[in-house]
Amino acid sequence: MILDVHAPADDKDDGSRVKIRDVLDPEAEGLYGAFDNSGTAMSTATPQTRAPAFGDGASESGQAVPVYTVADILVEALTELGVQHAFGVIGGAIAPFCKAISRSKIRLIHARHETGAALAAMEASLATGKLTVVFVTTGPGLTNSHTGMVMARTEGAKVLLVTGSTSAAQRGRGAFQETGGTASPGSPLFTPGAVFHHAALVEDPRELDAFIARLASGIARPNGFVAHLGLPLAVQTARRSERTMPQFRSAPPPVCDAAAVGRVAELLASEPFVIWAGFGARHAGPAVRALAELTGARVMATPRAKGVIPEDHPQYLGVTGHGGHATVDEYLKQARPARALVLGSRLGEMVSFWSPDLVPRDGLVHVDLDPNAFGAAYPGVPTIGVQAEIEAFVEALIAAWPPRSGSSAPVAFPARPLAELEARPRGPVRPSFLMQGVQREIVEQSAVSVIVEAGNALALGNHYLRFPGPGRYRASTCFASMGHASAGVLGAALGHEKAVAIVGDGALLMLNEINTAVSYGLRAVWIVLNDARYGMIAQGMRSIGWEPFATDFPRTDFVAIARAMGADGVRVDGEGDLEAALRAGLAAPGPFVVDVIIDPSEVVPSGRRNQSLEAQGVNAAPATVDAGAPRRR
């Protein structure tokens, strides 16, 4: 039914009357009926005024009172919680919520794939520090978003997934893309656990209050928070006369007690130590630098912590793990520090490869908000675990540092600058030369963020790029889904105004959101390592003595693809053309692809990953079976 609600009779009709399509039965009016508003659109905060009816938008006196849909109430609460961006793919089962977003201050980004939307939301959250929203419909909409939500959890982002859900009365009856309830294939995704810190399927509008309170509490944490809210259509469009605003306020996490800080200070001051900075220290850069300069300690960083201390600082050693630097190992062998002060890292495979060479003789002092990090990577190493927020702890440690220690001079260890490469007159571009160009033209000539894709791009970025401060380099050493940079660059661009993704051709073919970037005029740049193959897989096979198989594919013209979707780009066939191409990408006002034909024969610095795979048994001899032994039935 359509209600034409006019202004009160005593007001002048100035053309501001609002015509509201009030879909009381979404099935009867069509799932998208709520989208078909004629006249002036209402903001989310504006209540819908309906014809008075006792018990439904009317007081006992018969006066009309404001009523709100659950979707409107939720979106207004999300706005209060600081949400600026929502990414997703609209479908019938989530349409009312999407419409509420479109009328709010939150910017709606309608993507081309749910996985891409979730990855972009993750990067937007990490770039801004704010909660972002992913919206998807039932069935494959939910399952397609799953990879992105797992990445959001492992990367420490703050993301809320809002999904449609099949109404209870239709479950188990063969509903289209059925979702929700124990019979649904997606039912495990509606429970908290390894993916979601909190998850709920709201069947009654009154349940929304508790969910919003849990959400407000969760995002107040200094680390990540990932939540899932399922909403059947009938709940999204249900009316309530009261609004729900988050009332939760959070105090910063306490630092560990002064006595514990004092004991750590005495311990570290007694002998030389090294600082191992992780992603959890990314907001504590000045404090980490001050501690290093006070104590004379050298600093090594995980890939995600690049820039926590300037990478040209004389006490900086380099990166550990994938694409890491030999200077780290050489220093640890030469200087032999007693302990490592680990700040905000789980020290997983791609960060440490669990190498005993990275652990000083007396073990670790490990500081993290998550106590599960202590002893996880090195269970046999003596570890003192300190549960605290990194910046607060480091500042307290500086204050407690024994005066008699003073500032000790670091062990002499000369820096080893990267060799300067000259452009070759012919042939494809060497990956090392490409990264030298990115350093000169992108990192040093701008403030844009750089995100590197899983694969060879990850090793290249970790090894060759050097940043003067934190927050400009994004890499995944955890779940590292291919496509996280090729799609996530959209979210990074929204958070930083412009962002550059360094991606492999395989990843860009697997997942990209170039067309979405065009739709919203986002200043995203893709630098493509175009070698017509899965380069990391091919080189990895060779490194363990295999002949590569099934790794090559037809050469792709990514500039043609970009232009076909409304973006622009330039192809680089030789090293002499690289500088101008990178400058063009940096200056581009919209989405831009730099398609670089690279030399596949230059081996990227990923040898430690291949050695780790061999240690785990990738090249082990197959088990033999005694032909005479009886078979189990």
C-alpha positions as CSV (number, residue, x, y, z in Angstrom):
1,M,0.0,0.0,0.0
2,I,1.1,3.6,-0.6
3,L,0.5,6.3,1.9
4,D,0.8,9.9,0.9
5,V,1.5,11.7,4.1
6,H,1.0,15.5,3.9
7,A,2.1,18.3,6.1
8,P,-0.2,19.3,8.9
9,A,-3.2,21.3,7.7
10,D,-2.1,24.5,9.5
11,D,1.2,24.5,7.7
12,K,1.8,25.9,4.3
13,D,2.2,23.5,1.5
14,D,5.7,24.5,0.3
15,G,6.3,21.4,-1.7
16,S,8.1,19.7,1.2
17,R,5.5,16.9,1.7
18,V,7.0,13.5,1.7
19,K,5.6,10.5,-0.2
20,I,6.5,7.3,1.5
21,R,6.2,3.9,0.0
22,D,5.3,1.9,3.1
23,V,5.9,-1.8,2.3
24,L,3.9,-3.6,5.0
25,D,4.4,-6.9,3.1
26,P,7.7,-7.1,1.2
27,E,6.5,-10.3,-0.6
28,A,3.4,-8.6,-1.9
29,E,5.0,-5.3,-2.9
30,G,8.3,-6.8,-4.2
31,L,11.5,-7.1,-2.3
32,Y,12.8,-3.8,-3.7
33,G,9.6,-1.8,-3.0
34,A,11.3,0.1,-0.2
35,F,13.7,1.5,-2.8
36,D,10.9,3.2,-4.8
37,N,10.5,6.4,-2.9
38,S,9.0,9.3,-4.9
39,G,9.4,12.9,-3.7
40,T,11.9,14.0,-1.1
41,A,14.0,11.2,0.4
42,M,14.2,11.1,4.2
43,S,17.4,11.0,6.1
44,T,17.9,8.0,8.3
45,A,17.4,10.0,11.4
46,T,14.0,11.3,10.2
47,P,11.2,9.2,11.6
48,Q,8.5,7.9,9.3
49,T,5.1,9.3,10.3
50,R,2.2,6.9,9.6
51,A,-1.5,7.2,9.9
52,P,-2.4,7.0,13.6
53,A,-3.3,3.6,14.8
54,F,-3.5,2.7,18.4
55,G,-0.5,0.5,19.4
56,D,1.3,1.3,16.1
57,G,2.7,4.7,15.8
58,A,0.0,6.4,17.8
59,S,-0.4,7.5,21.4
60,E,-3.5,6.8,23.5
61,S,-4.7,10.3,22.6
62,G,-4.7,9.5,18.9
63,Q,-1.8,11.7,18.1
64,A,0.7,10.4,15.5
65,V,4.1,9.6,16.9
66,P,7.3,8.9,15.1
67,V,8.1,5.4,14.2
68,Y,11.4,4.0,12.9
69,T,12.3,0.8,11.0
70,V,14.8,-1.4,12.6
71,A,17.1,-0.8,9.6
72,D,16.9,3.0,10.2
73,I,17.6,2.5,13.9
74,L,20.6,0.3,13.2
75,V,22.1,2.7,10.6
76,E,21.7,5.7,12.9
77,A,23.5,3.7,15.7
78,L,26.3,2.8,13.3
79,T,26.6,6.5,12.4
80,E,26.9,7.3,16.1
81,L,29.7,4.7,16.3
82,G,31.7,6.5,13.7
83,V,31.0,4.3,10.6
84,Q,31.9,6.2,7.5
85,H,31.9,3.5,4.8
86,A,29.8,0.4,3.9
87,F,30.8,-2.0,1.2
88,G,28.8,-4.8,-0.3
89,V,26.5,-6.2,-3.0
90,I,22.8,-5.4,-2.7
91,G,20.3,-8.3,-2.8
92,G,16.7,-8.6,-2.1
93,A,17.1,-10.0,1.4
94,I,19.2,-7.1,2.5
95,A,17.6,-4.3,0.5
96,P,15.8,-2.4,3.3
97,F,19.1,-2.1,5.2
98,C,20.9,-0.9,2.1
99,K,18.2,1.7,1.5
100,A,18.6,3.0,5.1
101,I,22.4,3.3,4.4
102,S,21.8,5.2,1.2
103,R,19.8,7.9,3.1
104,S,22.4,8.3,5.8
105,K,25.8,10.0,6.1
106,I,27.5,6.6,5.6
107,R,29.0,6.3,2.1
108,L,27.7,3.2,0.3
109,I,30.1,1.4,-2.0
110,H,28.3,-1.1,-4.2
111,A,31.0,-3.6,-5.2
112,R,31.2,-6.3,-7.9
113,H,31.8,-9.2,-5.6
114,E,31.2,-9.8,-1.9
115,T,34.8,-11.0,-1.3
116,G,36.1,-7.7,-2.8
117,A,33.7,-5.7,-0.7
118,A,34.8,-7.4,2.5
119,L,38.5,-6.9,1.7
120,A,38.0,-3.3,0.8
121,A,36.1,-2.8,4.1
122,M,39.0,-4.4,6.0
123,E,41.5,-2.0,4.5
124,A,39.3,1.0,5.0
125,S,39.0,0.1,8.7
126,L,42.8,-0.4,9.0
127,A,43.4,2.9,7.2
128,T,41.0,5.0,9.3
129,G,40.9,3.1,12.6
130,K,37.1,3.1,12.5
131,L,34.4,0.4,12.2
132,T,33.4,-0.3,8.6
133,V,30.3,-2.3,7.4
134,V,29.9,-5.1,4.9
135,F,26.4,-5.8,3.6
136,V,25.5,-9.0,1.7
137,T,22.4,-10.9,0.9
138,T,21.6,-14.5,1.8
139,G,23.2,-17.7,0.6
140,P,26.2,-17.1,-1.7
141,G,26.3,-13.4,-0.6
142,L,27.1,-14.6,2.9
143,T,29.5,-17.4,1.9
144,N,31.3,-15.2,-0.7
145,S,32.1,-12.7,2.1
146,H,33.6,-15.3,4.3
147,T,37.3,-15.1,3.1
148,G,37.3,-11.3,3.6
149,M,35.9,-11.7,7.1
150,V,38.5,-14.2,8.1
151,M,41.2,-11.8,6.8
152,A,39.6,-9.0,8.8
153,R,39.9,-11.1,12.0
154,T,43.5,-12.1,11.4
155,E,44.5,-8.5,10.4
156,G,43.0,-6.8,13.4
157,A,40.4,-4.8,11.6
158,K,37.0,-3.6,13.0
159,V,34.3,-4.8,10.6
160,L,30.6,-5.5,11.0
161,L,29.0,-7.9,8.5
162,V,25.3,-7.4,8.1
163,T,23.5,-10.1,6.2
164,G,20.0,-10.9,5.1
165,S,18.5,-14.0,6.6
166,T,15.6,-16.2,5.7
167,S,12.6,-15.6,7.9
168,A,11.9,-18.3,10.4
169,A,8.6,-19.3,8.8
170,Q,10.2,-20.0,5.5
171,R,13.2,-22.0,6.8
172,G,13.4,-25.7,5.9
173,R,10.8,-25.2,3.1
174,G,13.2,-24.8,0.2
175,A,13.5,-21.0,0.4
176,F,15.6,-19.4,-2.3
177,Q,19.2,-19.0,-1.0
178,E,18.1,-20.1,2.4
179,T,20.2,-18.7,5.2
180,G,19.8,-18.9,9.0
181,G,18.7,-21.7,11.3
182,T,20.4,-25.0,12.0
183,A,19.4,-26.5,8.6
184,S,21.2,-23.8,6.7
185,P,24.7,-24.5,5.3
186,G,25.8,-21.1,6.7
187,S,24.5,-21.7,10.2
188,P,28.1,-21.9,11.7
189,L,28.6,-18.3,10.5
190,F,26.0,-17.0,12.9
191,T,27.9,-18.0,16.0
192,P,31.0,-16.4,17.6
193,G,34.2,-18.2,17.4
194,A,37.4,-18.2,15.3
195,V,36.0,-15.7,12.8
196,F,33.5,-13.5,14.6
197,H,34.1,-12.1,18.1
198,H,30.3,-11.7,18.3
199,A,27.5,-12.9,16.0
200,A,23.8,-13.0,16.3
201,L,20.7,-13.7,14.2
202,V,18.1,-11.2,15.4
203,E,14.6,-12.6,15.2
204,D,12.9,-9.9,17.4
205,P,13.5,-6.2,17.0
206,R,14.0,-5.8,20.7
207,E,17.2,-7.9,20.4
208,L,18.9,-5.1,18.5
209,D,19.6,-3.1,21.7
210,A,21.8,-5.9,23.1
211,F,23.7,-6.3,19.8
212,I,24.5,-2.6,19.5
213,A,25.7,-2.6,23.1
214,R,28.0,-5.5,22.4
215,L,29.2,-3.9,19.2
216,A,30.0,-0.6,20.9
217,S,31.9,-2.4,23.6
218,G,33.9,-4.5,21.1
219,I,35.1,-1.7,18.8
220,A,36.3,0.3,21.9
221,R,39.0,-2.3,22.2
222,P,42.4,-1.2,21.0
223,N,42.8,-4.3,18.8
224,G,40.4,-5.6,16.2
225,F,36.8,-6.7,16.4
226,V,34.7,-8.5,13.8
227,A,31.0,-9.1,14.2
228,H,28.1,-10.6,12.2
229,L,24.5,-9.5,12.4
230,G,21.8,-11.5,10.6
231,L,18.5,-9.7,9.8
232,P,15.4,-11.3,8.3
233,L,13.4,-9.0,6.0
234,A,10.6,-8.8,8.5
235,V,12.9,-7.5,11.2
236,Q,14.6,-5.0,8.9
237,T,11.3,-3.4,8.1
238,A,9.7,-3.8,11.5
239,R,8.6,-0.5,13.2
240,R,9.7,0.8,16.6
241,S,8.7,4.0,18.2
242,E,12.0,4.2,20.3
243,R,15.5,4.6,18.9
244,T,18.5,2.8,20.2
245,M,21.7,4.8,20.6
246,P,25.0,3.2,21.9
247,Q,25.7,4.4,25.4
248,F,28.9,2.5,26.0
249,R,32.1,4.4,26.7
250,S,35.5,2.8,27.2
251,A,38.5,3.7,29.1
252,P,42.0,2.9,27.7
253,P,43.3,-0.5,28.7
254,P,45.5,-0.4,31.8
255,V,49.2,-0.8,31.6
256,C,50.6,-3.6,33.7
257,D,51.5,-2.7,37.3
258,A,54.5,-0.5,38.0
259,A,56.3,-3.3,39.9
260,A,56.1,-5.5,36.8
261,V,57.4,-2.7,34.5
262,G,60.2,-2.1,37.0
263,R,61.3,-5.7,37.0
264,V,61.3,-5.8,33.1
265,A,63.4,-2.6,33.1
266,E,65.9,-4.0,35.5
267,L,66.1,-7.2,33.5
268,L,66.6,-5.5,30.1
269,A,69.0,-3.0,31.5
270,S,71.3,-5.7,32.9
271,E,72.5,-6.9,29.4
272,P,72.2,-5.8,25.8
273,F,68.8,-6.6,24.1
274,V,67.2,-6.1,20.8
275,I,63.7,-4.7,20.1
276,W,61.5,-6.8,17.8
277,A,58.6,-4.5,16.7
278,G,55.4,-6.0,15.4
279,F,52.1,-4.7,13.9
280,G,50.7,-4.1,17.4
281,A,53.3,-1.4,17.9
282,R,52.3,0.6,14.8
283,H,50.7,3.4,16.9
284,A,53.7,3.5,19.3
285,G,56.4,4.6,16.8
286,P,57.7,7.6,18.7
287,A,57.8,5.7,22.0
288,V,59.6,2.8,20.4
289,R,62.2,5.1,18.9
290,A,62.6,6.9,22.2
291,L,63.2,3.6,23.9
292,A,65.8,2.5,21.3
293,E,67.7,5.8,21.6
294,L,67.6,5.8,25.4
295,T,68.9,2.2,25.7
296,G,71.0,1.8,22.6
297,A,69.0,-1.2,21.5
298,R,68.8,-2.1,17.9
299,V,65.4,-2.6,16.3
300,M,64.2,-5.2,13.9
301,A,60.6,-5.2,12.5
302,T,58.1,-7.7,11.2
303,P,56.8,-6.9,7.7
304,R,53.6,-5.3,8.9
305,A,55.6,-3.1,11.3
306,K,57.7,-1.4,8.6
307,G,58.0,2.3,9.4
308,V,57.4,1.9,13.2
309,I,60.9,3.3,13.5
310,P,62.2,5.1,10.4
311,E,63.9,2.5,8.1
312,D,66.9,4.9,7.6
313,H,67.4,5.2,11.4
314,P,71.0,4.2,12.4
315,Q,69.7,1.7,14.9
316,Y,67.3,0.0,12.5
317,L,68.4,-3.5,11.4
318,G,65.7,-4.5,8.9
319,V,62.8,-6.8,8.4
320,T,62.5,-10.4,9.7
321,G,60.7,-13.2,8.0
322,H,59.4,-13.3,4.4
323,G,61.6,-11.1,2.2
324,G,63.7,-10.2,5.3
325,H,67.2,-8.8,5.5
326,A,70.4,-10.7,6.1
327,T,71.6,-7.8,8.3
328,V,69.2,-9.0,11.0
329,D,70.8,-12.5,11.2
330,E,74.3,-11.1,10.9
331,Y,73.7,-8.6,13.8
332,L,72.3,-11.3,16.1
333,K,75.2,-13.6,15.5
334,Q,77.8,-10.8,15.9
335,A,76.3,-8.8,18.8
336,R,74.7,-11.8,20.7
337,P,72.1,-9.7,22.6
338,A,70.8,-11.5,25.7
339,R,67.1,-11.0,25.1
340,A,64.5,-9.7,22.5
341,L,61.8,-7.3,23.6
342,V,58.9,-8.4,21.3
343,L,56.2,-5.7,20.9
344,G,52.9,-6.7,19.4
345,S,53.5,-9.7,17.3
346,R,52.6,-13.4,17.4
347,L,55.9,-14.2,15.6
348,G,54.2,-16.5,13.1
349,E,55.7,-18.4,10.2
350,M,56.0,-15.5,7.7
351,V,57.4,-13.2,10.4
352,S,60.0,-15.6,11.9
353,F,59.8,-18.9,10.1
354,W,60.2,-20.1,13.7
355,S,64.0,-19.8,13.2
356,P,66.0,-20.3,16.4
357,D,68.6,-17.9,15.0
358,L,66.2,-15.0,15.7
359,V,65.9,-15.9,19.4
360,P,68.7,-14.5,21.7
361,R,70.2,-16.9,24.2
362,D,68.1,-15.9,27.2
363,G,64.8,-15.8,25.4
364,L,62.0,-13.2,25.0
365,V,60.2,-10.5,26.9
366,H,56.9,-10.6,25.0
367,V,54.4,-7.7,25.3
368,D,50.9,-8.1,23.7
369,L,47.3,-7.4,24.4
370,D,46.5,-11.0,23.6
371,P,48.0,-13.5,26.2
372,N,47.6,-16.3,23.7
373,A,50.5,-14.9,21.7
374,F,53.0,-15.8,24.5
375,G,54.9,-18.9,23.7
376,A,52.8,-19.7,20.6
377,A,55.6,-19.5,18.0
378,Y,58.5,-20.5,20.3
379,P,57.0,-22.9,22.9
380,G,60.4,-24.1,24.1
381,V,62.0,-20.6,24.5
382,P,62.1,-18.9,27.9
383,T,59.5,-16.1,27.7
384,I,58.3,-13.4,30.1
385,G,54.8,-12.5,28.9
386,V,53.4,-9.0,29.6
387,Q,49.8,-8.3,28.8
388,A,49.6,-4.6,28.1
389,E,48.9,-2.0,25.4
390,I,52.2,-1.4,23.6
391,E,52.5,2.4,23.7
392,A,51.5,2.6,27.4
393,F,53.9,-0.1,28.3
394,V,56.8,1.4,26.4
395,E,56.3,4.8,27.9
396,A,56.1,3.2,31.4
397,L,59.3,1.3,30.6
398,I,61.1,4.5,29.6
399,A,60.0,6.2,32.8
400,A,61.2,3.2,34.9
401,W,64.5,2.8,33.1
402,P,67.3,2.7,35.7
403,P,69.3,6.0,35.7
404,R,72.6,4.2,36.1
405,S,72.1,2.5,32.8
406,G,72.1,5.7,30.9
407,S,72.2,5.4,27.1
408,S,74.5,2.6,26.0
409,A,76.2,2.9,22.6
410,P,74.9,0.3,20.2
411,V,77.3,-2.3,18.8
412,A,78.9,-0.9,15.7
413,F,77.1,-2.5,12.7
414,P,77.3,-0.5,9.5
415,A,74.1,-0.2,7.4
416,R,74.1,-1.9,4.1
417,P,72.3,0.2,1.5
418,L,70.7,-1.4,-1.5
419,A,72.7,-1.4,-4.7
420,E,71.7,1.3,-7.2
421,L,70.5,-0.2,-10.4
422,E,70.8,1.4,-13.9
423,A,68.1,0.9,-16.5
424,R,68.8,-1.8,-19.0
425,P,68.5,-0.7,-22.7
426,R,66.3,-3.7,-23.6
427,G,64.4,-6.5,-22.2
428,P,61.6,-6.7,-19.6
429,V,61.7,-5.0,-16.3
430,R,63.6,-6.6,-13.4
431,P,61.4,-6.8,-10.3
432,S,64.2,-5.3,-8.3
433,F,64.4,-2.3,-10.7
434,L,60.6,-1.9,-10.5
435,M,60.8,-1.7,-6.7
436,Q,63.6,0.8,-6.9
437,G,61.4,2.9,-9.0
438,V,58.4,2.6,-6.6
439,Q,60.7,3.7,-3.8
440,R,61.9,6.8,-5.6
441,E,58.7,7.9,-7.3
442,I,56.0,6.7,-5.0
443,V,57.3,6.3,-1.4
444,E,59.7,9.3,-1.5
445,Q,57.7,11.7,-3.6
446,S,54.3,11.3,-2.0
447,A,52.5,10.3,1.2
448,V,50.2,7.7,-0.4
449,S,49.9,4.3,1.2
450,V,51.2,1.1,-0.5
451,I,49.6,-2.3,-0.2
452,V,51.3,-5.4,-1.5
453,E,49.6,-8.5,-2.7
454,A,50.2,-12.1,-1.6
455,G,52.8,-13.7,-3.7
456,N,56.1,-12.3,-5.1
457,A,54.8,-8.7,-4.5
458,L,54.9,-9.4,-0.7
459,A,58.5,-10.5,-0.7
460,L,59.5,-7.6,-3.0
461,G,57.8,-5.0,-0.9
462,N,59.1,-6.3,2.4
463,H,62.7,-6.4,1.1
464,Y,63.0,-3.4,-1.1
465,L,60.7,-0.6,0.2
466,R,61.7,1.6,3.0
467,F,59.3,3.9,4.9
468,P,60.0,6.9,7.1
469,G,57.1,6.3,9.4
470,P,54.2,3.9,10.2
471,G,50.8,3.6,8.5
472,R,51.9,3.7,4.9
473,Y,52.7,0.1,4.2
474,R,50.2,-2.7,4.3
475,A,51.0,-6.4,3.9
476,S,49.4,-9.6,5.1
477,T,51.6,-12.2,6.7
478,C,48.6,-14.1,8.2
479,F,45.7,-15.3,6.1
480,A,47.0,-13.4,3.0
481,S,44.2,-14.2,0.5
482,M,45.2,-13.6,-3.1
483,G,43.2,-10.5,-4.2
484,H,43.3,-8.8,-0.8
485,A,45.4,-6.0,-2.3
486,S,43.8,-5.8,-5.7
487,A,40.4,-5.3,-4.1
488,G,41.5,-3.9,-0.7
489,V,43.2,-0.9,-2.4
490,L,39.8,0.7,-2.7
491,G,39.4,0.8,1.1
492,A,42.9,2.1,1.5
493,A,42.2,4.8,-1.1
494,L,39.2,5.9,0.9
495,G,41.2,6.1,4.1
496,H,44.3,7.8,2.6
497,E,42.8,9.7,-0.4
498,K,45.0,7.7,-2.7
499,A,46.6,4.2,-2.5
500,V,48.9,2.1,-4.6
501,A,48.6,-1.7,-4.8
502,I,51.5,-3.8,-6.1
503,V,49.9,-7.0,-7.4
504,G,50.7,-10.1,-9.4
505,D,48.8,-10.7,-12.7
506,G,47.4,-13.9,-11.3
507,A,45.9,-12.0,-8.3
508,L,44.4,-9.3,-10.5
509,L,42.8,-11.9,-12.7
510,M,41.4,-13.6,-9.7
511,L,39.8,-10.6,-8.0
512,N,39.7,-6.9,-8.8
513,E,37.3,-4.0,-8.2
514,I,38.6,-1.7,-10.9
515,N,35.0,-1.1,-12.2
516,T,33.9,-0.3,-8.7
517,A,36.7,2.2,-8.3
518,V,35.6,3.9,-11.5
519,S,32.0,4.1,-10.3
520,Y,33.1,6.1,-7.2
521,G,36.0,8.0,-8.6
522,L,38.5,6.4,-6.2
523,R,42.2,7.3,-6.6
524,A,43.5,3.7,-6.7
525,V,46.5,2.6,-8.6
526,W,47.4,-1.0,-9.5
527,I,51.1,-1.7,-10.4
528,V,51.0,-5.1,-12.0
529,L,53.8,-7.7,-12.0
530,N,52.9,-9.1,-15.4
531,D,54.9,-12.2,-16.1
532,A,52.0,-14.4,-17.5
533,R,52.3,-16.9,-14.7
534,Y,51.9,-17.6,-11.1
535,G,55.5,-16.4,-10.5
536,M,55.9,-17.3,-6.8
537,I,54.6,-20.8,-7.4
538,A,56.9,-21.3,-10.5
539,Q,60.0,-20.0,-8.6
540,G,59.1,-22.0,-5.5
541,M,58.9,-25.2,-7.5
542,R,62.3,-24.6,-9.0
543,S,63.9,-23.8,-5.7
544,I,63.0,-27.2,-4.4
545,G,64.2,-29.0,-7.5
546,W,60.9,-29.4,-9.3
547,E,60.1,-28.5,-13.0
548,P,57.3,-26.0,-12.8
549,F,53.9,-27.2,-14.1
550,A,50.5,-25.6,-14.7
551,T,51.9,-22.1,-13.7
552,D,51.8,-20.3,-17.0
553,F,48.8,-18.6,-18.6
554,P,48.2,-16.3,-21.6
555,R,49.6,-12.8,-21.4
556,T,47.0,-10.3,-20.4
557,D,46.7,-6.7,-21.5
558,F,45.6,-5.0,-18.2
559,V,45.6,-1.6,-19.7
560,A,43.0,-2.7,-22.2
561,I,40.9,-4.2,-19.4
562,A,41.2,-1.0,-17.3
563,R,40.1,1.2,-20.2
564,A,37.2,-1.1,-21.1
565,M,36.0,-0.6,-17.5
566,G,36.4,3.2,-17.6
567,A,39.8,3.5,-15.9
568,D,43.1,4.5,-17.5
569,G,46.6,3.0,-17.6
570,V,49.9,2.6,-19.3
571,R,52.0,-0.4,-20.3
572,V,55.7,-0.6,-19.4
573,D,57.7,-2.9,-21.7
574,G,61.2,-1.8,-20.7
575,E,63.0,-0.2,-17.8
576,G,63.5,3.1,-19.6
577,D,59.7,3.7,-19.6
578,L,59.2,2.9,-15.9
579,E,59.8,6.3,-14.3
580,A,57.3,8.2,-16.5
581,A,54.7,5.5,-16.0
582,L,54.9,5.6,-12.2
583,R,54.6,9.4,-12.3
584,A,51.6,9.1,-14.5
585,G,50.0,6.7,-12.0
586,L,50.7,9.0,-9.1
587,A,49.3,12.0,-10.9
588,A,46.2,10.2,-12.2
589,P,42.9,11.8,-10.9
590,G,41.1,8.4,-10.9
591,P,41.7,4.6,-11.1
592,F,44.9,3.8,-13.0
593,V,46.8,0.6,-14.0
594,V,50.6,0.5,-14.5
595,D,51.0,-2.8,-16.4
596,V,54.7,-3.8,-16.1
597,I,56.1,-6.6,-18.1
598,I,58.6,-8.1,-15.7
599,D,61.6,-10.4,-16.1
600,P,60.5,-13.8,-14.7
601,S,64.1,-15.0,-14.5
602,E,65.1,-12.7,-11.6
603,V,64.5,-14.6,-8.4
604,V,62.7,-12.6,-5.7
605,P,63.9,-12.8,-2.1
606,S,61.5,-15.6,-1.0
607,G,64.0,-18.3,-0.3
608,R,63.2,-18.6,3.4
609,R,59.5,-19.4,2.6
610,N,60.6,-22.2,0.3
611,Q,63.0,-23.5,2.9
612,S,60.2,-23.5,5.5
613,L,58.0,-25.5,3.1
614,E,60.8,-28.0,2.7
615,A,61.2,-28.3,6.5
616,Q,57.5,-29.0,6.7
617,G,57.8,-31.9,4.3
618,V,56.8,-30.5,0.8
619,N,59.7,-32.4,-0.8
620,A,59.7,-35.4,1.4
621,A,60.0,-38.8,-0.2
622,P,56.7,-40.6,-0.5
623,A,56.0,-43.3,2.1
624,T,56.5,-46.8,0.8
625,V,54.0,-49.5,1.3
626,D,55.0,-53.1,1.8
627,A,53.2,-55.1,-0.9
628,G,53.2,-58.2,1.3
629,A,51.5,-56.4,4.3
630,P,47.8,-57.1,4.8
631,R,45.5,-54.3,3.9
632,R,43.1,-52.7,6.4
633,R,39.5,-53.1,5.6
